[in-house]
Amino acid sequence: MLKNRPEIDGLRAVAVLPVILFHAGFSSFSGGFIGVDVFFVISGYLITTIIVEERRAGKFTLLGFYERRARRILPALYFVIFCCLPFAWLWMTPDQAELFGFSVIAVSLFAANILFWRQTGYFAGPAEEMPLLHTWSLAVEEQFYLIFPIFVLLAWRIGLRNLAISIGILAAISLGIAEWGWRFKPIANFYLLPTRAWELLVGSMAAIYLVRRPMSFGHWNQPASLGGLGLILYAVVVFDSGTPFPSLLTLVPVVGAVLIILFATPETLVSRLLSLAPFVGIGLISYSAYLWHQPLFAFARLRSIDEPDTSLMLALVALALSLAWASWHFVENPFRDKVRISRIRIFTVAPLTAMLLIAIGLFGADRGRLGSGLISTGPYPD
């Protein structure tokens, strides 16, 4: 069973807060987008720990794995999308409504990263007005979840050590593609799984290492964990939209996250800091906070002639955290309860909801296309 590590929840807070403040436009957090990379490492670590420990105990099943992922990801995601719909209907121009409709479809198909790769750069000005832009990272994780457990099962017979070596080779290839990609295909490089997989795989290697050699306090734990936190904070403050990403520079926050995972034992200062109630509390609601922040900021920008001022953005940050607590309490937690909501219900409701959202997205995209055609001076381009 996965050991409770409150410092990992605290690390989630360190990941999500810079992302939110970066998207809010605070220049002091110019590298806040690296919080997503920290999330990738945490995700790779957690799911690999679950897969390996359950496989060793003879309890792992693909159905059970996908059920957990569905319970964890889909209810809050679908809830936030439904909450966005009336505001998109009322406030978006036809062109914006069309793209929003397509984004709803893409999110429902686990393909948001592919859509945004084809539509816009992450740091481009119009991207700030896309309520579902942030779901590109969820798509990367979802695509990884579809492939990775099958890979582990197929490779299980070679042993954990060789499995870790195989994962390391794949991570090195992925990182190599990313280093090439930022030079020649920067937008695809940012959004797509082949150039992001290494970040999740690094977390997977950390998980296998700790399964084989459980954590214990040693001479290097204190400086290593402090160094890990320092690397993450350095990236948050120093990196900016001009930093090649992902690239070899992405190793800075990724290695930082790995050092905390490997060395932040309860005796270390980093563990004690990240285990404080405020960090753990924000970490627990971090997924919902991530879901809420971008729609709030995007709609605020859509309704503002100029960039919203600092006081409004701070208020929206507070609102995002408040809504995150509510959706964590009333949506996320109930759907994780297997007694209240059975596996059959999850596997029935999830695809039906996805199909409903796809239908809504098609309607919205068609409405936007029609509106663009009505107000344009020429024929709508095919």
N, C-alpha and C positions, 0 to 999 in steps of 0.2 A: 504494500500500500504506500502511496506517495506520502512522504513525510511532510508534515506541516512546517513551512519555513516562512515566518512572518517577514523576514527581510526581503523575500522575493516579492511579497505584496508591496513592501516599501519601495522596491526597485521599480515596480509598475508605476508608482506615483512619480518617481524620478523620470520615468519615460513619458508619461502622459502630460504632465504639467508643462514642460517645455514645448511640446507639440501644440498645445492649446494656446500658449502665450505667443508662440511664433505665428500661428494663424491669426491671432488677434492683432498682429502688426507691431509688437513690441520689439524694437531694434536690439535691445539687450539680449534677446533670445534668438539672434539671427541664425543660429544652428539648431534651433529647437526641433526641426524636422527629424533629427537623428533619433528622437524618441521612438520613432517607428522601427528603427533598426534594433534598438534595445528590446522592443516588444518581440521582434522576430527571434532574437536569441532566446528570450524567456520561453516563447512558444515552442521552439525546437527542443529546449531542455525539458520542459514539462511533458510534452506528448511522448518524447522518446523514453523518459523515465517510466511513464505509465505503460507503454508498449512493452518495454524490456522486462519490467517487474512482473507484469501480468503474463507475459509469454513464459518466463521462467517458472511461474507458478502453475502454468497450464490453464490459465483462465482467459487468455486473450482471444477475442473474436473481432472480426472486422465489423460485424453488425453492431456489437457493443461500442466499438470505437466511434463509428459514425453516429450512433445515437447520442453519445456524450457530446460530440462536436455540434450536432444539431441543437441539442438542449442549450449549449453554451452560447452559440452564435446567433441562431436564427430568430428566437422570439424578440429580443431587444432590437435587433436590426429591422425586422418587419414592422415593429411598433413605431420606431422612429420614422421610417419611410411613410407609413400611413399618416403620421402627424404632419409630415411635410406637405402632403398632397393639397390640402386646401389653400395653403399659402402660395404654393407654386401656381395653382389655378388662378388665384386672384392677382398676383403680383408680377408674374413673369411675362415678358414679351413673347410673341410667337416663336422666335428663334430660340429663346431660352427654354420655352416650354417643350419644344421639339427635342432639344438635347436632354432636358430633364426626363422626358418620357423614355428616351433611349437608355438613359442611365438607370432608371428603375428596372427596365428589362434586363440590362447587363448585370446589375446587382443580383437579380433573381436567378440568373444563370451562372453565377460565380465568375463573371467575365468583365467586371468593371475596369480592371486594369487594362484590358485589351481595348475597350471603348475609349478610355481617356488617352491611351497611347495614340490612337488614331485621331483624336480630337484636339488635344492641347498639351503643352508642357506644364509641368507641375508648378513652376514658378512664374508662369505667364500671368499677366494682369487679369484676364477674363476668368482664370481658374478660381480666383477668390470668390466669384459669384456662382459657383457650382455647388449646390447643397450636398451632393453625394460624392464629391471628388475624393474624399478621404477613404471611401470604400475600396479604392484600388488596393490598399494593403490587405484588406480582408480577402479580396479575391486571390491575392498571392498566397495567403495562408490556406485558403480553401483548396486551391489547386495543389498545394504541397500535401495537404491532408489526404487527398485522393490517391496520391502516388506513394508517399513515403511508407505507410504501414505495410503496403503490399511488398515493397522492396525489402523491408526488414524481415517479413515472413519468408520470402524467397531466399534471402541470404542468411537465415538464422543458423543453418547447419555449419557454416564456416566458423562459428564461434564469435564471442563478443569482441575479442581483440581484432580479429580480421574484419569483423563488421565495422568497427571503428576506423580501421585503415581504409576500407572501401569508402566509407562516408567522407573521410579526409580527402581522398583522391577526387571524389565528386565535388567537394567544396572547393578544392584548388582549381578544378576546371571551371566551375561557376565564377569564381573570383577572377580568373584569367579572362573569361569572356567579358566580365564587367569592366575590367581595366581596358580592354580593347573597345568595349561598347561606348564608354563615355566620350571617346575621341571621335567615333565614326557614326554611332547611332544613339545619341544622348537621350532622346525621349523614350525609345524602346528600352534602352538600358535602365532607365529609372523605374519603369512600370512593370516589366515582365519577369516571370518566375525564373528563367534560366540565369539571369544576372542577380537575382535576389536569394536564390536557394541556398547559397553558401552561408548566409547569415543564420538561417534556421539550422543548417547542418552543423555549424560550429556549436550551437546550443545542444544539438544531438550528441556530438562528441563529448561535450562536458557531462551530459547525462550518463553516457556509458562509462566514462572515467569514474564518476561518483558511485555508480552501481558496483563497479569492480573494486573501488577503493573508497569506502565511506569517509566522510569528512571527519577530520580530527584537528585539534588546535596544534599548530606548530610554529616554528620560528618565523616562517614567511607569511603567515596568515594576515598579521596586522599590516605590514607594508604593502602586501599584494592587494588586499581589499581596499585600502586607502588609495593606492595607485589606480585601481579600477574605477572608483568613484571620481577621482581626479580626471581621468581620461574622458569620462562621459561629460563632466562639467566643462572641461576644456572645449570639447566639440560643440557643446551648446552655445558657448560664448564666442568662439573664434570662427567656426564654420559659418558660411552664408550661402546664398543662392548661387554664387559663383564657384563654389567648391565642387569639383568633379564628383558626381555621386550617382550610383555607388562606384567605388574605385578602391585602390589600395588605401586611400585615406579613410575609408569607411571602417577599416580595421581599428581605428582609434576608439569609437564608441563600442564596437563589437567586442574587442578585446577587453575593454573596460567592463562590460556586462559579464563576460565570461569570468574575469578575475573575481568579481563579487560572488557569482554563483559558486565558484570553486573554493574560495578562501574566506568568505564572510561567515565564519563560525560565530556562535553566540557570544564568545568572549571578545570579539573584535569591536572596535569603535564603530565601524561601518554597520555591522549587524545591529548593534544597540541603537544607532541612530535610525536606521531604516525600519526597525521594529517599533518605533514610537507610534502611539495611537494615530496621530494625524497622517503619517505616511501610510500606515496600514489601512486606515479608513479610506483614503483617496485611492489606494491601490485596489481595494475591493470593488470600488465603483468605477475603476479606470476604463473598463470596456464601454460602459454606458456613457461615461464622460467623453470618450473618444467619438462615440456615435453622435452625441448631441452637439458638440461644439461647432463643427463645420456648418451644419444647416443654420444655426443661429447666426453665425457670422455672415454667411452668404446672403441670407434674407435681409439682414441689417444693411449690407452693402447694396443690395438691389433696391432698397427703399430710400437710400441716401443719395443726394446729389453729389456730395463730396465724401471722402473717406470718413467713416464714423469716428467721433472723437474718443479720446482715451477713457473718459468716464463711462461712456456707453459700452465700450468694449470690455471694461472691467466689470460692469454690471452683467454683461452677457456671459463672461467667464463664471461669475457667481451663479447665474441662472443655469448654465450648463452643468455645474456641479450639483445644484439642487435637483434638477431634472434627472441627473444621473443617479442620485440616491433613490429617487422615487421609482425609476424604472428598474434599478437593481433590486429594490425591495418588493415591488409589485409585479414585475415581469420576469426578471432573470431568476430569482430564487424560486418562485412557484414552479417554473418549468423545469428546474433541476430536481424537483421532488418526484421520484419515480412512483411513489405511492399515489399521489394526487393525479399525476399525468402519466399514463402508461406509455410503453414503447409503441404500441399500435397507434395510439392517438398522435404521438409525435410524428410517426412516419406517414400518417394520414393527413394531419393538419398542415405540416410543412410544405409538401408539394402542392396541396390545394391553394394555400396562401400564395405560393410562388406563382402559380398559374393565374390567380386573381391579379397579382401585381403586374404580371406580364400583359394581361389584358388591359389593365389601367394604363400601363406604359405605352402600349400601342395606340390607345385612344388619345392619350396626351400628345404623343409624337405626331399623330395624324392631325390633331387639332392645331398644333403649332405649325405644321407644314401648310395647312389650309390658311391659317392666319397670315403666314409669311407671303403666300401667294396672293392674298387679297390686298395686302398693303404694298407689295413690291411694284417697281416700275416696269419689270419685265417678267418673263416666265420663270417659274421656280426651277432651279437647276436640278437635273437628275443626279 
